[in-house]
Amino acid sequence: MAHGLAAVRPPMLAVYADGRAIADAAHELRLPPAEVKTLVEALNHDLAGQPATASPRPGSPRIYDVPTTVLGVDSGSGMREVHVPSLEHAAASYDAALVTARDRLARLADRVTAQGGNYSTDRVRLSSEQIAVPATPAKPLPEGVPLPPETQARSGSKDYKGNKARTIARLIPGDGSWHVYRMPTGEHGALSWRYLLPHE
């Protein structure tokens, strides 16, 4: 979109102990227990000995303004996470084990998206951003859609559940992009929402 809003990205993949695998908070697939066990063992191996924030190899080019990839595994003793800045753009600069972990999770996320059913819940995260007058006339904000309070200058985010969540999901397109509306105040705002994951 022209005003450069970054859509509110859910985790690419979350896998739970009961075998639920959820990709992009949009698709879900149930994995057999043996596959979950194998995945956890493999990720434990990939992330063993890695620092909380990985550093690229010395001499690697610096890349700014790109997301950090977070790889995490919980084998029962608490979540271990490794933050890998710009992994998607500079995989060759990092330890091969981190790239292996990323690829392992990306392949599974693709499979969940391709084979899984739609994921939904009655809990959503709604984000809003005030914008200048848009290029095309905006529709008025649908009645019943709550507006998140501002948590930063000109933008806000809030989690909703139950009827409010269902109203948001019904009236605002849930395609991960931003949709511009005319607010009751006459100002314009962009809204985007996604389903919350079970652990959120």
Disulfide bonds with the S-S distance in Angstrom:
none
